[in-house]
Amino acid sequence: MISKIGWENFEGALPAFLTITSMTFTFSISKGIGFGFISYCIIKLAVGKWREVHPLMWVISLVFVIYSYLSQICCKSKKIIFIFPNAHL
């Protein structure tokens, strides 16, 4: 899979690579895709092409950031469980 990434477009290739590797290291497809969305937006922001990113992509990335933050809180203290009683973060 990694050999088929088009490395000539580094702005698109790096998030694809990070998505594949994060899926492997986290054993979670959803976390890997979320990391790919976030990294894509950050890379486009860093190179000054943030206007090329669709607004929905920014929203989805923000949702993944919030999800990651809440899952960290949930692991450290069980207080968030009572806000989302059936959520498996």
N, CA, C and O atoms as a MOPAC input file, in Angstrom:
PM7 MOZYME 1SCF
protein

 N      0.80300 1    -1.18600 1     0.00000 1
 C      0.00000 1     0.00000 1     0.00000 1
 C      0.85700 1     1.26600 1     0.00000 1
 O      0.57600 1     2.20100 1    -0.75000 1
 N      1.87100 1     1.30500 1     0.81100 1
 C      2.69400 1     2.51000 1     0.91000 1
 C      3.44600 1     2.75600 1    -0.39300 1
 O      3.69900 1     3.90700 1    -0.74900 1
 N      3.79900 1     1.71700 1    -1.09400 1
 C      4.52600 1     1.89000 1    -2.35300 1
 C      3.65500 1     2.50600 1    -3.44300 1
 O      4.18000 1     3.02600 1    -4.42800 1
 N      2.33900 1     2.45600 1    -3.28500 1
 C      1.42900 1     3.01500 1    -4.28300 1
 C      1.05600 1     4.47000 1    -4.01300 1
 O      0.27800 1     5.05500 1    -4.76600 1
 N      1.59900 1     5.05900 1    -2.95400 1
 C      1.32700 1     6.46400 1    -2.64700 1
 C      2.08700 1     7.33600 1    -3.63900 1
 O      3.26600 1     7.09700 1    -3.90200 1
 N      1.41900 1     8.34500 1    -4.19000 1
 C      2.05500 1     9.27100 1    -5.12300 1
 C      2.86200 1    10.31900 1    -4.38100 1
 O      2.33500 1    11.36400 1    -4.00000 1
 N      4.13600 1    10.04000 1    -4.17700 1
 C      4.97700 1    10.92100 1    -3.36400 1
 C      5.34500 1    12.22600 1    -4.05500 1
 O      5.94200 1    13.10300 1    -3.43100 1
 N      4.99800 1    12.37200 1    -5.33900 1
 C      5.30100 1    13.64100 1    -6.01000 1
 C      4.43300 1    14.77300 1    -5.46300 1
 O      4.83000 1    15.93600 1    -5.52500 1
 N      3.26200 1    14.45100 1    -4.93100 1
 C      2.40800 1    15.43200 1    -4.25900 1
 C      2.54600 1    15.19000 1    -2.75500 1
 O      1.76400 1    14.45100 1    -2.15600 1
 N      3.54100 1    15.82000 1    -2.16500 1
 C      3.87700 1    15.54600 1    -0.76900 1
 C      2.75700 1    15.95500 1     0.18700 1
 O      2.57500 1    15.32700 1     1.23000 1
 N      2.00700 1    17.00400 1    -0.16200 1
 C      0.91800 1    17.47300 1     0.70200 1
 C     -0.20500 1    16.44600 1     0.82400 1
 O     -0.90200 1    16.41300 1     1.83800 1
 N     -0.38300 1    15.63500 1    -0.16700 1
 C     -1.38500 1    14.58300 1    -0.11100 1
 C     -0.80900 1    13.25000 1     0.30000 1
 O     -1.51200 1    12.41300 1     0.86700 1
 N      0.46800 1    13.04300 1     0.02000 1
 C      1.10700 1    11.75800 1     0.31600 1
 C      1.39300 1    11.57800 1     1.80400 1
 O      1.21500 1    10.48900 1     2.34900 1
 N      1.83300 1    12.64400 1     2.45200 1
 C      2.17100 1    12.51500 1     3.87000 1
 C      0.94700 1    12.16600 1     4.72200 1
 O      1.04900 1    11.27000 1     5.56000 1
 N     -0.21000 1    12.83000 1     4.55200 1
 C     -1.38000 1    12.40000 1     5.31800 1
 C     -1.80800 1    10.95700 1     5.01400 1
 O     -2.26600 1    10.24700 1     5.90900 1
 N     -1.66200 1    10.52500 1     3.76800 1
 C     -1.99300 1     9.14300 1     3.42400 1
 C     -1.06500 1     8.17300 1     4.15600 1
 O     -1.51300 1     7.16400 1     4.70100 1
 N      0.22900 1     8.48900 1     4.16100 1
 C      1.19600 1     7.66500 1     4.86800 1
 C      0.91100 1     7.63900 1     6.36700 1
 O      0.95500 1     6.58100 1     6.99400 1
 N      0.61900 1     8.81300 1     6.93900 1
 C      0.32100 1     8.87900 1     8.36900 1
 C     -0.96000 1     8.13400 1     8.71600 1
 O     -1.06500 1     7.54600 1     9.79300 1
 N     -1.93000 1     8.15500 1     7.81600 1
 C     -3.17100 1     7.41500 1     8.03700 1
 C     -2.89700 1     5.92000 1     8.09900 1
 O     -3.36800 1     5.23400 1     9.00500 1
 N     -2.14300 1     5.42200 1     7.14400 1
 C     -1.82300 1     3.98600 1     7.10300 1
 C     -1.03300 1     3.56700 1     8.33300 1
 O     -1.34300 1     2.55200 1     8.95500 1
 N     -0.01800 1     4.34000 1     8.68600 1
 C      0.81200 1     3.96000 1     9.82800 1
 C      0.05900 1     4.09100 1    11.15200 1
 O      0.24500 1     3.27400 1    12.05400 1
 N     -0.79400 1     5.12100 1    11.27500 1
 C     -1.53200 1     5.25600 1    12.53800 1
 C     -2.58300 1     4.16300 1    12.69300 1
 O     -2.87400 1     3.74700 1    13.81500 1
 N     -3.15500 1     3.69200 1    11.59100 1
 C     -4.06400 1     2.54700 1    11.68000 1
 C     -3.32200 1     1.31800 1    12.19800 1
 O     -3.85100 1     0.54500 1    12.99700 1
 N     -2.10800 1     1.15700 1    11.73500 1
 C     -1.30500 1     0.00800 1    12.14300 1
 C     -0.92600 1     0.09100 1    13.61700 1
 O     -1.02100 1    -0.90200 1    14.33900 1
 N     -0.49900 1     1.26700 1    14.06600 1
 C     -0.01400 1     1.39700 1    15.44000 1
 C     -1.13000 1     1.48900 1    16.47800 1
 O     -0.93400 1     1.08100 1    17.62300 1
 N     -2.29600 1     2.01700 1    16.10400 1
 C     -3.39400 1     2.14100 1    17.06500 1
 C     -4.35500 1     0.96200 1    17.01200 1
 O     -5.21300 1     0.83600 1    17.88500 1
 N     -4.23600 1     0.10300 1    16.01800 1
 C     -5.14700 1    -1.03000 1    15.80800 1
 C     -6.59200 1    -0.55500 1    15.65900 1
 O     -7.52300 1    -1.25900 1    16.05100 1
 N     -6.77800 1     0.64700 1    15.08800 1
 C     -8.11200 1     1.21200 1    14.94500 1
 C     -8.21300 1     1.94300 1    13.61000 1
 O     -7.45900 1     2.88000 1    13.34900 1
 N     -9.13700 1     1.51500 1    12.78000 1
 C     -9.33300 1     2.17300 1    11.48900 1
 C     -9.87100 1     3.58200 1    11.68700 1
 O     -9.42700 1     4.51100 1    11.01200 1
 N    -10.81600 1     3.75600 1    12.59600 1
 C    -11.41400 1     5.07900 1    12.79400 1
 C    -10.40100 1     6.08600 1    13.32800 1
 O    -10.40100 1     7.24300 1    12.90500 1
 N     -9.54400 1     5.66700 1    14.24100 1
 C     -8.51900 1     6.58000 1    14.75500 1
 C     -7.49900 1     6.91300 1    13.66700 1
 O     -7.01300 1     8.04200 1    13.60200 1
 N     -7.17800 1     5.95600 1    12.82500 1
 C     -6.25400 1     6.20200 1    11.72300 1
 C     -6.81800 1     7.18500 1    10.71900 1
 O     -6.11500 1     8.08700 1    10.26500 1
 N     -8.09400 1     7.01400 1    10.36800 1
 C     -8.73600 1     7.94400 1     9.43800 1
 C     -8.82900 1     9.32900 1    10.05800 1
 O     -8.59600 1    10.33300 1     9.38500 1
 N     -9.16700 1     9.38200 1    11.33100 1
 C     -9.22300 1    10.67100 1    12.02000 1
 C     -7.88200 1    11.37100 1    12.02600 1
 O     -7.80600 1    12.57900 1    11.80000 1
 N     -6.81400 1    10.61400 1    12.28500 1
 C     -5.47900 1    11.19500 1    12.27200 1
 C     -5.11000 1    11.68700 1    10.87700 1
 O     -4.43000 1    12.70300 1    10.72700 1
 N     -5.56100 1    10.96100 1     9.86200 1
 C     -5.31700 1    11.39300 1     8.48300 1
 C     -6.02600 1    12.70200 1     8.16300 1
 O     -5.44500 1    13.58700 1     7.53400 1
 N     -7.27500 1    12.82800 1     8.59100 1
 C     -8.02400 1    14.06800 1     8.37800 1
 C     -7.33500 1    15.24000 1     9.06300 1
 O     -7.15300 1    16.30100 1     8.46600 1
 N     -6.95200 1    15.03700 1    10.32300 1
 C     -6.30800 1    16.10000 1    11.08900 1
 C     -4.96900 1    16.47900 1    10.46800 1
 O     -4.66900 1    17.66400 1    10.32200 1
 N     -4.16600 1    15.49100 1    10.10400 1
 C     -2.84900 1    15.78500 1     9.53200 1
 C     -2.97000 1    16.48500 1     8.18200 1
 O     -2.16200 1    17.35700 1     7.86400 1
 N     -3.97100 1    16.11300 1     7.38800 1
 C     -4.17900 1    16.76900 1     6.09900 1
 C     -4.46300 1    18.25700 1     6.29900 1
 O     -3.88300 1    19.10500 1     5.62100 1
 N     -5.35300 1    18.55900 1     7.22700 1
 C     -5.68700 1    19.96600 1     7.48600 1
 C     -4.49800 1    20.74100 1     8.04000 1
 O     -4.26900 1    21.88600 1     7.65100 1
 N     -3.75100 1    20.13400 1     8.93300 1
 C     -2.58200 1    20.80800 1     9.51200 1
 C     -1.51300 1    21.05400 1     8.45100 1
 O     -0.90100 1    22.12200 1     8.42500 1
 N     -1.28500 1    20.08300 1     7.58200 1
 C     -0.27500 1    20.24600 1     6.52900 1
 C     -0.69100 1    21.33300 1     5.55000 1
 O      0.13500 1    22.15800 1     5.15800 1
 N     -1.95500 1    21.34800 1     5.14900 1
 C     -2.43300 1    22.40400 1     4.24400 1
 C     -2.33700 1    23.77100 1     4.91400 1
 O     -2.02000 1    24.76200 1     4.25600 1
 N     -2.60600 1    23.83100 1     6.20600 1
 C     -2.47500 1    25.08700 1     6.94500 1
 C     -1.01700 1    25.51900 1     7.01100 1
 O     -0.71500 1    26.70500 1     6.87200 1
 N     -0.12200 1    24.58100 1     7.22100 1
 C      1.30900 1    24.89800 1     7.34600 1
 C      1.91200 1    25.40100 1     6.03900 1
 O      2.80200 1    26.25200 1     6.06400 1
 N      1.45200 1    24.89700 1     4.90800 1
 C      2.01900 1    25.33700 1     3.62500 1
 C      1.26500 1    26.52000 1     3.03900 1
 O      1.58800 1    26.98300 1     1.94500 1
 N      0.25700 1    27.01400 1     3.76400 1
 C     -0.46200 1    28.19700 1     3.32500 1
 C     -1.56600 1    27.94500 1     2.31700 1
 O     -2.02300 1    28.87500 1     1.65200 1
 N     -1.99500 1    26.71200 1     2.19700 1
 C     -3.06200 1    26.37600 1     1.25100 1
 C     -4.34000 1    25.98100 1     1.98200 1
 O     -5.07200 1    25.10100 1     1.52900 1
 N     -4.60300 1    26.62400 1     3.09900 1
 C     -5.74500 1    26.26000 1     3.92500 1
 C     -7.07000 1    26.53700 1     3.22900 1
 O     -8.07900 1    25.92200 1     3.57400 1
 N     -7.09400 1    27.44200 1     2.26500 1
 C     -8.33800 1    27.73000 1     1.55300 1
 C     -8.72600 1    26.61000 1     0.58300 1
 O     -9.87500 1    26.54600 1     0.14600 1
 N     -7.79000 1    25.73700 1     0.24700 1
 C     -8.08800 1    24.60500 1    -0.63400 1
 C     -8.84800 1    23.49500 1     0.08600 1
 O     -9.43600 1    22.62100 1    -0.55100 1
 N     -8.83300 1    23.53700 1     1.39800 1
 C     -9.49400 1    22.48900 1     2.18400 1
 C    -10.97200 1    22.83600 1     2.30700 1
 O    -11.33200 1    23.94900 1     2.69200 1
 N    -11.81400 1    21.87700 1     1.97700 1
 C    -13.26300 1    22.07100 1     2.05900 1
 C    -13.67000 1    22.31900 1     3.52100 1
 O    -13.11600 1    21.69600 1     4.42600 1
 N    -14.62800 1    23.22100 1     3.75500 1
 C    -15.05900 1    23.50000 1     5.13500 1
 C    -15.52900 1    22.25900 1     5.89600 1
 O    -15.33300 1    22.16400 1     7.10700 1
 N    -16.14000 1    21.32000 1     5.19900 1
 C    -16.56800 1    20.09900 1     5.86600 1
 C    -15.37800 1    19.29500 1     6.39600 1
 O    -15.48100 1    18.62500 1     7.42400 1
 N    -14.26700 1    19.36600 1     5.69700 1
 C    -13.04400 1    18.68600 1     6.14300 1
 C    -12.55300 1    19.28800 1     7.45600 1
 O    -12.10900 1    18.56500 1     8.34800 1
 N    -12.63300 1    20.61400 1     7.57100 1
 C    -12.25600 1    21.27200 1     8.81900 1
 C    -13.17600 1    20.83800 1     9.95400 1
 O    -12.71700 1    20.58500 1    11.06800 1
 N    -14.47200 1    20.75300 1     9.67400 1
 C    -15.44600 1    20.34700 1    10.69400 1
 C    -15.18700 1    18.91100 1    11.13900 1
 O    -15.18800 1    18.62400 1    12.33600 1
 N    -14.96800 1    18.01800 1    10.19600 1
 C    -14.71300 1    16.61300 1    10.54000 1
 C    -13.41500 1    16.48500 1    11.33700 1
 O    -13.33900 1    15.69900 1    12.28100 1
 N    -12.40900 1    17.24700 1    10.95900 1
 C    -11.14500 1    17.22100 1    11.70400 1
 C    -11.34100 1    17.70700 1    13.13300 1
 O    -10.78300 1    17.13900 1    14.07100 1
 N    -12.13700 1    18.76100 1    13.29400 1
 C    -12.42600 1    19.27700 1    14.62800 1
 C    -13.18100 1    18.23100 1    15.45300 1
 O    -12.91600 1    18.07600 1    16.64500 1
 N    -14.10800 1    17.52200 1    14.83400 1
 C    -14.84200 1    16.46700 1    15.53600 1
 C    -13.88500 1    15.36300 1    15.98600 1
 O    -14.01300 1    14.85300 1    17.09900 1
 N    -12.93700 1    14.99300 1    15.14100 1
 C    -11.95900 1    13.97200 1    15.52600 1
 C    -11.04500 1    14.46900 1    16.64900 1
 O    -10.65400 1    13.68400 1    17.51300 1
 N    -10.70000 1    15.75100 1    16.65100 1
 C     -9.88600 1    16.30300 1    17.73600 1
 C    -10.67000 1    16.24700 1    19.04500 1
 O    -10.12800 1    15.85500 1    20.07800 1
 N    -11.93300 1    16.63500 1    19.00300 1
 C    -12.77400 1    16.58000 1    20.20100 1
 C    -12.93700 1    15.14100 1    20.67300 1
 O    -12.85900 1    14.86700 1    21.87100 1
 N    -13.16300 1    14.22400 1    19.74200 1
 C    -13.28500 1    12.80500 1    20.08000 1
 C    -12.01100 1    12.29900 1    20.75900 1
 O    -12.08000 1    11.58800 1    21.76100 1
 N    -10.86300 1    12.66100 1    20.21800 1
 C     -9.59400 1    12.21300 1    20.80700 1
 C     -9.40600 1    12.79100 1    22.19900 1
 O     -8.94500 1    12.10400 1    23.11100 1
 N     -9.76400 1    14.05600 1    22.35700 1
 C     -9.63000 1    14.70200 1    23.65600 1
 C    -10.55900 1    14.04600 1    24.67700 1
 O    -10.14600 1    13.75400 1    25.79900 1
 N    -11.81800 1    13.81600 1    24.28500 1
 C    -12.76300 1    13.20000 1    25.20400 1
 C    -12.37500 1    11.76900 1    25.55000 1
 O    -12.59200 1    11.32200 1    26.67700 1
 N    -11.80800 1    11.05600 1    24.60000 1
 C    -11.39100 1     9.68600 1    24.90400 1
 C    -10.23200 1     9.67500 1    25.88600 1
 O    -10.11000 1     8.74100 1    26.67800 1
 N     -9.38100 1    10.68900 1    25.85200 1
 C     -8.29500 1    10.78200 1    26.82800 1
 C     -8.83000 1    11.11200 1    28.21200 1
 O     -8.36100 1    10.56900 1    29.21200 1
 N     -9.81100 1    12.00100 1    28.26900 1
 C    -10.42000 1    12.34100 1    29.55200 1
 C    -11.12800 1    11.12600 1    30.13400 1
 O    -11.05500 1    10.86100 1    31.33400 1
 N    -11.80900 1    10.40000 1    29.27100 1
 C    -12.55500 1     9.21900 1    29.70500 1
 C    -11.61400 1     8.17800 1    30.30600 1
 O    -11.95700 1     7.52600 1    31.29200 1
 N    -10.45600 1     8.02300 1    29.72800 1
 C     -9.50200 1     7.03300 1    30.23100 1
 C     -8.90400 1     7.45000 1    31.56600 1
 O     -8.57300 1     6.59500 1    32.38800 1
 N     -8.76000 1     8.75600 1    31.79600 1
 C     -8.14000 1     9.23500 1    33.02800 1
 C     -9.14500 1     9.37000 1    34.16500 1
 O     -8.80800 1     9.11600 1    35.32100 1
 N    -10.35900 1     9.76200 1    33.85400 1
 C    -11.39800 1     9.84200 1    34.87500 1
 C    -12.72000 1     9.44700 1    34.25100 1
 O    -12.96100 1     9.73200 1    33.07700 1
 N    -13.54800 1     8.82100 1    34.98800 1
 C    -14.80700 1     8.29200 1    34.46800 1
 C    -15.94100 1     9.32300 1    34.53900 1
 O    -17.10300 1     8.95600 1    34.36800 1
 N    -15.63800 1    10.58900 1    34.78400 1
 C    -16.66900 1    11.61100 1    34.90700 1
 C    -17.40400 1    11.85600 1    33.59100 1
 O    -18.60100 1    12.14300 1    33.60200 1
 N    -16.71500 1    11.74900 1    32.47100 1
 C    -17.33000 1    12.02000 1    31.17200 1
 C    -18.34700 1    10.94400 1    30.79700 1
 O    -19.24400 1    11.20000 1    29.99500 1
 N    -18.22200 1     9.76100 1    31.35800 1
 C    -19.13600 1     8.65900 1    31.05700 1
 C    -20.56400 1     9.05100 1    31.41100 1
 O    -21.51800 1     8.64000 1    30.75100 1
 N    -20.69300 1     9.84800 1    32.45600 1
 C    -22.03400 1    10.14400 1    32.86400 1
 C    -22.70100 1    11.15700 1    31.96300 1
 O    -23.92200 1    11.30700 1    32.01100 1
 N    -21.93800 1    11.85800 1    31.14300 1
 C    -22.51600 1    12.73900 1    30.12700 1
 C    -22.96600 1    11.91000 1    28.91900 1
 O    -24.02900 1    12.15700 1    28.34900 1
 N    -22.15300 1    10.93400 1    28.54000 1
 C    -22.48500 1    10.03200 1    27.42800 1
 C    -22.51700 1     8.60400 1    27.97800 1
 O    -21.54200 1     7.87000 1    27.81900 1
 N    -23.60600 1     8.19800 1    28.61600 1
 C    -23.58900 1     6.89700 1    29.30700 1
 C    -23.37900 1     5.68400 1    28.40500 1
 O    -22.83500 1     4.67700 1    28.85800 1
 N    -23.79700 1     5.75300 1    27.13700 1
 C    -23.65100 1     4.59200 1    26.26000 1
 C    -22.49200 1     4.72700 1    25.29800 1
 O    -22.32200 1     3.87900 1    24.42200 1
 N    -21.69200 1     5.76800 1    25.43600 1
 C    -20.57300 1     5.98900 1    24.51500 1
 C    -19.40700 1     5.09900 1    24.89200 1
 O    -19.05800 1     4.97200 1    26.06600 1
 N    -18.81300 1     4.49100 1    23.89300 1
 C    -17.60700 1     3.67400 1    24.10200 1
 C    -16.45700 1     4.41500 1    23.46100 1
 O    -16.08800 1     4.13200 1    22.32100 1
 N    -15.89100 1     5.35700 1    24.18100 1
 C    -14.81100 1     6.18800 1    23.65100 1
 C    -13.49700 1     5.49100 1    23.76400 1
 O    -12.47000 1     6.04100 1    23.36700 1

